[in-house]
Amino acid sequence: MTLSFSVNWDYRCPFARIAHEHLLEGLRDGADWDVTFVPFCLGQAHVEPGQPDIWDTPDLDTGLLALQAAVVIRDTMPDQFFAMHHAFFEARHAHGAQLRDEKTVRTILQDGGVDADVVFAEIATGNPLAKVRAEHEALVANNEVWGSPTFIANDKAAFVRLMASPGGDVALARRTIERIIDMLTDWPELNEFKHTQVSR
């Protein structure tokens, strides 16, 4: 039976990276999951009341440019999305790349075989920013989402903090994601479960 769910992301979040590594491992292995990837801007989530929305000053946010590029790829080049999604996370967390820098984002795109000029021409229209904003705001309005990664299924949402990547273990990746969705949809009584110590 197909598992249908959504999950958000912001490339700056290390826990989003870990969760999405599990997702990508499973999907590449043919997991029967119908996943909707939804952008979420942590910069906007942390705007103080009374301060201007980050949408009004997008160049000041360190994550919006990469989110916009990823949304262009997700919507117009879906066969390249998984690879580029992984590449953006790796660039930020494995190599310390600054994803607010156009030259850096262009290099990541080009290294992944994506025509950066096409992506940036679309970003220049303003449509990708509007789409990121609309999808972010829908998460907040409909599910009270405040962080990333958040999984959403059957109108239930939960922030999930995994502590380790699957490390190429596809069975672990599949089991982890399916356990998350099972807990989210079939165990509504559980609100919080947090270890007092983290094994390293």
C-alpha positions as CSV (number, residue, x, y, z in Angstrom):
1,M,0.0,0.0,0.0
2,T,1.4,3.4,-1.0
3,L,2.3,5.7,1.8
4,S,1.3,9.3,1.0
5,F,2.8,12.1,3.0
6,S,4.5,15.5,2.8
7,V,7.8,16.7,4.3
8,N,9.3,20.1,4.4
9,W,12.9,21.3,4.2
10,D,15.3,24.1,4.6
11,Y,18.8,23.4,3.4
12,R,20.3,25.1,6.5
13,C,18.9,22.6,9.0
14,P,21.2,19.6,9.8
15,F,18.2,17.5,10.9
16,A,16.4,18.2,7.6
17,R,19.5,16.8,5.9
18,I,19.4,13.6,7.9
19,A,15.7,13.0,7.4
20,H,15.9,13.7,3.7
21,E,18.9,11.3,3.3
22,H,16.6,8.6,4.7
23,L,13.9,9.7,2.3
24,L,16.1,9.8,-0.8
25,E,17.7,6.4,0.0
26,G,14.3,4.8,0.2
27,L,12.9,6.5,-2.9
28,R,15.9,5.6,-5.0
29,D,15.4,2.0,-3.9
30,G,11.8,2.1,-5.1
31,A,10.0,2.5,-1.8
32,D,6.2,2.8,-2.4
33,W,6.0,6.3,-1.1
34,D,4.2,9.2,-2.6
35,V,6.2,12.1,-1.1
36,T,5.4,15.8,-1.6
37,F,8.5,17.9,-0.9
38,V,7.5,21.3,0.5
39,P,9.9,24.3,1.0
40,F,10.0,26.0,4.4
41,C,12.0,29.1,5.2
42,L,13.5,29.1,8.7
43,G,14.4,32.7,8.2
44,Q,10.7,33.6,8.0
45,A,9.9,31.2,10.9
46,H,12.2,33.2,13.1
47,V,11.0,36.7,12.2
48,E,10.0,38.6,15.4
49,P,6.5,39.9,15.6
50,G,6.2,43.4,14.1
51,Q,9.3,42.9,12.0
52,P,9.2,42.8,8.1
53,D,8.5,39.4,6.5
54,I,11.6,37.8,5.0
55,W,9.7,37.7,1.7
56,D,10.0,41.5,1.5
57,T,13.8,41.3,1.8
58,P,14.7,37.9,0.3
59,D,18.3,38.8,-0.4
60,L,18.9,39.2,3.4
61,D,18.0,35.5,4.0
62,T,20.7,32.9,3.8
63,G,18.5,30.1,2.5
64,L,15.9,31.5,0.2
65,L,18.0,31.4,-3.0
66,A,18.7,27.7,-2.8
67,L,15.0,27.0,-1.9
68,Q,13.9,28.9,-5.0
69,A,16.4,27.0,-7.2
70,A,15.2,23.7,-5.8
71,V,11.5,24.6,-6.4
72,V,12.3,25.4,-10.0
73,I,13.9,22.0,-10.4
74,R,11.2,20.2,-8.5
75,D,8.5,21.7,-10.7
76,T,10.2,21.8,-14.1
77,M,12.9,19.1,-14.0
78,P,11.5,16.5,-11.6
79,D,13.9,13.8,-12.9
80,Q,16.8,15.8,-11.5
81,F,15.3,16.9,-8.2
82,F,16.5,14.0,-6.0
83,A,20.1,14.5,-7.1
84,M,20.1,18.3,-6.8
85,H,18.2,18.1,-3.4
86,H,21.0,15.9,-2.1
87,A,23.7,18.1,-3.6
88,F,22.3,21.3,-1.9
89,F,22.3,19.5,1.5
90,E,25.8,18.2,0.9
91,A,27.1,21.5,-0.2
92,R,25.8,23.2,2.9
93,H,26.7,20.6,5.5
94,A,29.6,18.7,4.2
95,H,31.4,21.6,2.5
96,G,30.2,24.6,4.4
97,A,28.9,26.3,1.2
98,Q,27.0,29.7,1.5
99,L,23.8,29.1,-0.3
100,R,22.9,32.8,-0.3
101,D,25.7,33.3,-2.9
102,E,24.5,33.1,-6.6
103,K,27.9,32.0,-7.8
104,T,27.9,29.1,-5.3
105,V,24.4,28.0,-6.2
106,R,25.2,28.2,-9.9
107,T,28.2,26.0,-9.4
108,I,26.2,23.4,-7.5
109,L,23.6,23.4,-10.3
110,Q,26.2,23.1,-13.1
111,D,28.1,20.4,-11.3
112,G,24.8,18.5,-11.1
113,G,24.2,18.9,-14.9
114,V,21.5,21.5,-14.5
115,D,21.4,24.6,-16.7
116,A,21.9,27.4,-14.1
117,D,20.9,30.1,-16.6
118,V,17.5,28.5,-17.0
119,V,17.0,28.2,-13.2
120,F,18.1,31.8,-12.6
121,A,15.9,33.2,-15.4
122,E,12.9,31.6,-13.7
123,I,14.0,32.9,-10.3
124,A,14.2,36.4,-11.9
125,T,10.4,36.3,-12.7
126,G,9.6,36.2,-9.0
127,N,7.4,33.1,-9.4
128,P,9.6,30.7,-7.4
129,L,9.8,33.1,-4.4
130,A,6.0,33.5,-4.6
131,K,5.7,29.7,-4.6
132,V,8.0,29.2,-1.7
133,R,6.1,31.8,0.3
134,A,2.7,30.3,-0.6
135,E,3.8,26.7,0.4
136,H,5.5,27.9,3.5
137,E,2.5,29.9,4.6
138,A,0.1,27.0,3.9
139,L,2.1,24.8,6.2
140,V,1.9,27.4,9.0
141,A,-1.8,28.1,8.4
142,N,-3.0,24.5,7.9
143,N,-0.7,22.5,10.2
144,E,0.9,25.1,12.6
145,V,4.4,24.1,11.3
146,W,7.3,25.9,12.9
147,G,10.4,23.9,11.9
148,S,12.1,21.5,9.6
149,P,11.8,18.7,9.0
150,T,8.1,18.3,9.6
151,F,6.2,15.3,8.3
152,I,2.6,15.6,7.4
153,A,0.1,12.8,6.8
154,N,-3.7,12.5,7.2
155,D,-3.8,16.2,8.4
156,K,-1.4,15.4,11.2
157,A,2.0,17.0,11.4
158,A,5.1,16.3,13.5
159,F,8.6,17.7,13.7
160,V,11.1,14.8,13.6
161,R,14.7,15.0,14.8
162,L,16.7,12.0,13.6
163,M,20.2,11.8,14.9
164,A,22.0,9.7,12.3
165,S,22.0,9.3,8.5
166,P,21.2,5.8,7.1
167,G,24.8,5.6,5.8
168,G,23.8,3.7,2.7
169,D,21.6,1.2,4.6
170,V,18.5,1.2,2.5
171,A,16.6,-1.2,4.8
172,L,17.2,1.2,7.7
173,A,16.1,4.2,5.6
174,R,12.9,2.5,4.6
175,R,12.2,1.3,8.1
176,T,12.9,4.7,9.6
177,I,10.5,6.6,7.4
178,E,7.8,4.0,7.6
179,R,8.0,4.0,11.4
180,I,7.7,7.8,11.4
181,I,4.6,7.8,9.2
182,D,3.1,4.9,11.3
183,M,3.6,6.8,14.5
184,L,2.2,10.0,13.0
185,T,-1.0,8.5,11.6
186,D,-1.7,5.6,14.0
187,W,-0.5,6.8,17.4
188,P,-2.1,10.2,17.9
189,E,-1.8,9.9,21.7
190,L,2.0,10.2,21.5
191,N,2.9,13.9,21.6
192,E,6.5,13.9,22.7
193,F,9.2,11.2,23.1
194,K,12.6,12.5,23.7
195,H,15.7,10.8,25.0
196,T,17.4,12.4,27.9
197,Q,20.8,11.4,26.6
198,V,21.9,11.0,23.0
199,S,24.3,8.1,22.1
200,R,27.1,9.1,19.8
